[in-house]
Amino acid sequence: MYRFLLSRQWVILTLLALLLIPAMVWLGFWQMDRHDQRVARNDLIASSLEAEPVPMAELSAPETGPDPDDRYRPATATGVYAADHEVLVRQRTNGDGAMGYHVLTPLVPDDGPAVLVNRGWVAAGQDLTRAPDVPPPPSGEVTVTGRLMADETTGNTGVRERSGLPEGMTMLINSEQRAADLGQPMLGGYLDLTETVPPDPADPALELVPEPDHTGIGAHFAYAVQWWLFAAGVPVGWVLLLRRDVNDRRAAEPADAGGTGKPAEVRPRSEEPTPVGGQPT
């Protein structure tokens, strides 16, 4: 009855099911791993934001950058803004999703490495080949506080540097690039500005970079359960198809001749009974 399972159609169907089950199980664990990463990131951000501010020089060094566990921590730096080396980072959005630029300005202390400060967001103008009007940084010595961030690279952002950009524009927030432009060492990483002391009353404030979200966990857990349900449904579907095929084959068999479970016997025409009169029908 089940020899049809060796047919080409059923062999392919069975092999496909055997491949789908482990693939879907793996996809479920992959989504669960992403869920765990998101939860760990949220915990890191929450604990970092609650920490007391410390000098950035205690958390970072030139060309090395901050420890991954120190990301998002409040850090401070004191110096004078080098406005002549300010650059704009292209293709950045604000909290409402509007396109514009992030404004990067080096902060140079009396001694020690400089600090790269992301002063905030400014809207793009009509002409994308020209920089929009950017409020100047405060003059004189200031102390800034900001969230400590790791340098952006083509590897961790997927953004690639482009040639032919207008002067004073870049694609990445990277302290090594800005240190080369400034001509002096710079602490690895950068600060997303949150506060300036003393504030400059003549300085129209840029739109500060919003605090990173650390409450949402996404739908990765639901996706993991979904993939595992799909994996469990594959053998169920295989069995249902098998039962339907068996029932169809049984229904296609010849009718029972006498209730014995055997097909009715078909006599040759020459063996059919001859009616009275001697003439076959």
Secondary structure, 3 states (H helix, E strand, C coil): CCHHHHCHHHHHHHHHHHHHHHHHHHHHHHHHHHHHHHHHHHHHHHHHHCCCCEEHHHCCCECCCCCHHHCCCEEEEEEEECHHHCEEEEEEECCCCCEEEEEEEEEECCCCCEEEEEEEEEECCCCCCCCCCCCCCCCCEEEEEEEEECCCCHHHHCCCCCCCCCCCEECCCCHHHHHHHHCCCEECCEEEEEEEECCCCCCCCCECCCCCCCCCCCCHHHHHHHHHHHHHHHHHHHHHHHHHHHHHHHHCCCCECCCCCCECCCCCHHHCCCCCCCCCC
